[in-house]
Amino acid sequence: MQSYLTSGFLLSLLLQIGTQCDAAAFAPGDDLVETLQGVEMVDSDLSTRQTMRGTLSVVIVRALGLDGDGLMKTNAVARMWYSAFYYETSEIKSDNPVWNAVYNLGVVETHLPLKIEVWDKDVGKDDLLISCIQYLTQGIHTFTCSGNGQVEVNYSLTCEPGLTGSKCEVGQ
């Protein structure tokens, strides 16, 4: 089985991001890990080449008008997914829970969707009350999702240095 480290794929990737190496020095089958030991990466302009990146913070604020259990108050939790990140708020027994749950995700790829769900937790089977997907843009924003009630979410997306545009895709 051929390793990715001995394939032309890695070599072309390294040459695209810029290294201080000579492409002619490599031949198919060379061990690139061994060959590249001691090679210094050229990163002077790398940050502007990595577009669509920014710092993301999300606040799941509250839900309004939930009706999970009919006559009883809802055992409400909100769940959030962004790329590999997953978070769940604490459970609040209310049809109008206020979480103000803050999640600082750090630097993320800005083209991915944010998924929000609100659930009624039950002993047997949890009930999905609200589900939505939101694509984010640079700045500070508030949005609401509707279903069996509404959920309010705030977020802040700040582009990485040298990037701009609604999705942090354009270098300055």
Steps between C-alpha positions, in 0.01 A plus 500: 500500500647834393526765766373851437845613611658334198240617249514792263194638678696616805780637288262712294328618820831605655601686187165683492536631855863591440809326626868567459558183303573398145227296329757335276666351808202269557425183312198267526546272797725739697426518871390863526505500879869410497579732209319798653661479843667832559316676214367834623144588398445838340204645688539872442177517301331178615231671710356677196500174304283330764172670420159453656629494857386701798441498875150391600306546822138381533246578773184289525289765669150363562195323365144629497164326487620141515228238526681176559277320747160658446369557853837492678802728463762403241831344612687716250855459371662661198766328292751660267728357230770681304747285309637253758373711793193381692353665808185451707354751745384411846146370535244758615143406590315783328307585185709820484851398611785751516843339459737780396744217427825636352717282275834638378604275212825681415622506140265314264437460129230757428323328211347227719142510633398542863228256605273574796238270651273525803379181664256400769683240709276220617553174689418292193563683176613862462286719273654729238325838522713730282771436242675743266820557308654845468793604281701767679640832382763731646382727781270479802158355420180367658268248338197300605387156392139389515331166545304401807594837650801721421866505599717815501871478419771768490839457337815693427725411206826693462719436195860393540757777431528576129154360419177686436162455333185344637666156535859624558590385152683799355852608595571871535 
